[in-house]
Amino acid sequence: DQVVMVTGAGGSIGSEICRQILRRRPKVLLLFEMSEFALYEVDHTLLSLLHNIVSESESESERRGVSLVPRIIPLLGSVQDERRLTEVLQTWKVDTIYHAAAYKHVPMIERSTSEAVKNNVLGTLTLVKTAMVQEVKNLVFISTDKAVRPTNTMGASKRVAEMVLQALV
C-alpha cells in the first residue's frame, strides 16, 4: 500500500523490477524514464500484466466495476533534472524509490564517458538529494558487480555513485 517509483523503468533491469513490484500490489507504481519509447513499451507490458494479475486473483463478481489497483503512472523525466524530480516526488508523495536509471552498455559508455558521469554519478546525486529533501522513506540503489573492482567507465561511474550514497547516508 505504498507509492513506489522506479527510475529507469524502461530498461531491462528497471522493467523487471517493475514486474516484481506490480505483483506486490502497491497503491501506485510510478514509471520514471527518459526514453519515450521505452516508457511506452514498459507501460503497455505492465498494464497487460496487471490485467492478468487481477484476473487470477479476483472472482468474476469482484472484477465487475472495480478499478485496477495499483495505478500505473508513466512519467517522462531524467534523474539529472532536479526540478522534474521535485515535482514528481511532491505530487505523488513517494514512499520508496528503486533507482535503476543508468547507462549500462559498456561499449557505448566507453565512447561517452562524460555522459556516463553525468547520468550515473550526478543523476544519482541529484536523485538522492531530492529524495532526502522530499523525505522519501526508502531508496534502493541498483548497482552492478562491475563496480566492485571497476575496469571500465561504467563500473567506475557506478562505484562513484555507490560512494555518493554512502557519503550522504
URGIUR-V54022 format. One line per field, one symbol per residue. ss: DSSP state (H for helix, E for strand, L for the rest). psi: psi as a letter, one per 20 degrees, with the letter a starting at -180 (. if undefined). burial: # if it has 16 or more other C-alpha atoms within 10 Angstrom, else .. Layout:
BEGIN
ss = ???
psi = ???
burial = ???
END
This chain:
BEGIN
ss = LLEEEEELLLLHHHHHHHHHHHHLLLLEEEEEELLHHHHHHHHHHHHHHHHHHHHHHLLHHHHLLLLLLLEEEEEELLLLLHHHHHHHHHHHLLLEEEELLLLLLHHHHHHLHHHHHHHHHHHHHHHHHHHHHLLLLEEEELLLHHHLLLLLHHHHHHHHHHHHHHHHL
psi = lroppoqkhirggghgggggghhimrgpopooqiogghggghggghhgggggggghiqrghhhpjpqpprppoppprqiinggggggghggimpgpponipqpioghghhilghhgggghghgggggggghghjlpgppppobqhiigmpjrgggghhghhghgghhi.
burial = ..#########..##.###.##..##.########..###.##..#...#..##..............####.##.####.#..#..##....###########....#......#############.##..#.#..#.###..##.....##########.##....
END
